[in-house]
Amino acid sequence: MNRETLMVGSLRRRCAALLAALLTAACLSVVTAPPAAAAESYVVSYPLPARYYVDSSQSLTVGVTDFEPDVDPDQNVRTAEVRAVYPDGSSVEHEVTLTLLVPSATVPFPTQRRAPLAYSVTFFDADGDFLDQRAFTAEIIGWPSDLKAGWPTASRIRERTSYVVRGQVAGGARKVLVQRKATGTWITLGAGQSQANGSYAVKVDTRWVTTHRLRALVTETRTHNADVAAKPSALTVTRSYKPRPGTAWKPIHSSGFPGQRWTPCGAAPGVLTYRVNPARAPRGYLAEIRKAFAQVTAATGFGFRYAGTTTLVPLKPGSQAITRKADVTIAYATARMVPALRGGVIGVSPVASQYAYTDWWRVFAAAVVLDTQAGLAPGFGGGKATRGSVLIHELGHVMGLDHVSDRRQIMYPAITRAEARYANGDLRGLANVAVSRGCFPFEPNPYGRAGSTATARRLPPGPTRTVVHTVGLAP
C-alpha cells in the first residue's frame, strides 16, 4: 500500500468520524452496518478512577471481540484512532491496527502535563468506514508535596538573631519560602532550596521588629503541587534598644487622605533601591547611610539595596528634583548649589507620590540632600547634632512621616543633640507605613499566590505631587 493510499484511507476515516459525531449531536440514530461488524463489539478499558499523577506510567487498552470472518482476509482489519484533547485545544493522537490474530493493543496516556483530558476512541474498518466511537475524560494531577516544617522553639527573639526553619519536602530540589501574614497578602522573609533528598534549611530575616505569623511555602512545579506548613504560634522580634518615650507621629497627607506610603509589591518585592552622589560626601558616608537604612528596615520591614552612584543633585536649579533610576537618591550639597538649603536648613527631602485610587497616595520616588557645610558630627551618637540624625529624620519623610511637635521624636522639625535613634512615636508612625500594609488594590500580588511571578504595574493615569520637607538645627 503506497503513501497516497494511506492518506486517502486516513481522510476517509476522519470524514466518517466527523459525520457520525455531527449526526449524533443532532439526536439522529446512525446505524453503520458493514458486513463484518454485525457480530463485533469494541472494547476500551482504562484504570479507574480516571485521575493520574503527572509523569506516571498509564495506558488504556482498545480491542475488537468476536471478529466476523471476512471473505477477503485482507478486509479482516480494524483501525482504532485514540485522541486526547487538552483544554487549550492541543491534542495527542495514536493509531493502532487490530486483526483477527492481534485483536487488542495498549496505548499510553499522555501524562506529561497537568490538565483534564477529553478522550475519544474511534474504530474504522479496512476501508476507513466508521464503525463505533467511545468517549471519556481523565485528569492528570500533580504529586503531593508533603511539606513539613520544623519551627525553632523560641517565640521571642532579639532583632538580627539567627532563626532557621528546617524541614522536608517531596519533589527533590525545590524553592522553599518562609513568609509572614500581612494585610491581604504574605510577605517573604526567607527563601532557600531543598536538597535532592528533600531536606531544607531556610534562614529567616529577623531585622524587622514586629510580631510575625509565619508559614512555610513551596510553590507549584511541573510535577508537584504547592503546599503550606503553618507555624502554630507567633514569633516576636524585639528591639535592641529602648526607644525614647512619646506617642506623637503624623503622616504626610492631603485633605481627606490618611497618608502616603511605598508599595511592597514592586519588581523586587519589599525592597527599595537607592543611589548616592559621592561628590562632596564626607568620609564614611556610605556606612552612615547603610546604618540609617537599617533603622528604617527594623521599623518598616522594607529592605534597601544600594544601586550605585549618581551625578544628580536633587533640587539644584536646572536639575531634576527626583529621578526614577532609583527609588531614593541621596546627595550632599551647599546652600549655593541648592537654594532649599538656605536659611539654616541642613537637610531637605522631596518625596513624589501618585494618587493610588484608594485612601492612600503611593510614593514612587524620593531624595535626600544634606548640607555639607552644616558642621554636623559624624555618626549617630548623642550629645551633639549628627549626620545620622539628619539622615534618619529625612528618611522618615521619605517613608511618609511629617513633623511633630514632640522634641523627643526624631521627626521634630529641628535636629537635637539626642542619640540618633527613632523614638517611640516615630516607630509607631513608621509601623503605619510598613510592608505589612500590603499591596495596593490595583497591583498583582507577588506574595500570596503559590507560584506567582507577578510584579507591580504602573498606576492608571492620575494626579501626582511632590512634597518637600526641610529640617534645621535646634537651639
C-alpha positions, 0 to 999 in steps of 0.5 A: 500500500503506497503513501497516497493510499494511506492518506486517502484511507486516513481522510476517509476515516476522519470524514466518517468520524466527523459525520457520525459525531455531527449526526449524533449531536443532532439526536439522529440514530446512525446505524453503520452496518458493514458486513463484518461488524454485525457480530463485533463489539469494541472494547476500551478499558482504562484504570479507574478512577480516571485521575493520574499523577503527572509523569506516571506510567498509564495506558488504556487498552482498545480491542475488537471481540468476536471478529466476523470472518471476512471473505477477503482476509485482507478486509479482516482489519480494524483501525482504532484512532485514540485522541486526547484533547487538552483544554487549550485545544492541543491534542495527542493522537495514536493509531493502532491496527487490530486483526483477527490474530492481534485483536487488542493493543495498549496505548499510553496516556499522555501524562506529561502535563497537568490538565483534564483530558477529553478522550475519544476512541474511534474504530474504522474498518479496512476501508476507513468506514466508521464503525463505533466511537467511545468517549471519556475524560481523565485528569492528570494531577500533580504529586503531593508535596508533603511539606513539613516544617520544623519551627525553632522553639523560641517565640521571642527573639532579639532583632538580627538573631539567627532563626532557621526553619528546617524541614522536608519536602517531596519533589527533590530540589525545590524553592522553599519560602518562609513568609509572614501574614500581612494585610491581604497578602504574605510577605517573604522573609526567607527563601532557600532550596531543598536538597535532592533528598528533600531536606531544607534549611531556610534562614529567616530575616529577623531585622524587622521588629514586629510580631510575625505569623509565619508559614512555610511555602513551596510553590507549584512545579511541573510535577508537584503541587504547592503546599503550606506548613503553618507555624502554630504560634507567633514569633516576636522580634524585639528591639535592641534598644529602648526607644525614647518615650512619646506617642506623637507621629503624623503622616504626610497627607492631603485633605481627606487622605490618611497618608502616603506610603511605598508599595511592597509589591514592586519588581523586587518585592519589599525592597527599595533601591537607592543611589548616592552622589559621592561628590562632596560626601564626607568620609564614611558616608556610605556606612552612615547611610547603610546604618540609617537604612537599617533603622528604617528596615527594623521599623518598616520591614522594607529592605534597601539595596544600594544601586550605585552612584549618581551625578544628580543633585536633587533640587539644584536649579536646572536639575531634576528634583527626583529621578526614577533610576532609583527609588531614593537618591541621596546627595550632599550639597551647599546652600549655593548649589541648592537654594532649599538649603538656605536659611539654616536648613541642613537637610531637605527631602522631596518625596513624589507620590501618585494618587493610588485610587484608594485612601492612600497616595503611593510614593514612587520616588524620593531624595535626600540632600544634606548640607555639607557645610552644616558642621554636623558630627559624624555618626549617630551618637548623642550629645551633639547634632549628627549626620545620622540624625539628619539622615534618619529624620529625612528618611522618615519623610521619605517613608511618609512621616511629617513633623511633630511637635514632640522634641523627643521624636526624631521627626521634630522639625529641628535636629537635637543633640539626642542619640540618633535613634527613632523614638517611640512615636516615630516607630509607631508612625513608621509601623503605619507605613510598613510592608505589612500594609500590603499591596495596593488594590490595583497591583498583582500580588507577588506574595500570596499566590503559590507560584506567582511571578507577578510584579507591580504595574504602573498606576492608571493615569492620575494626579501626582505631587511632590512634597518637600520637607526641610529640617534645621538645627535646634537651639 
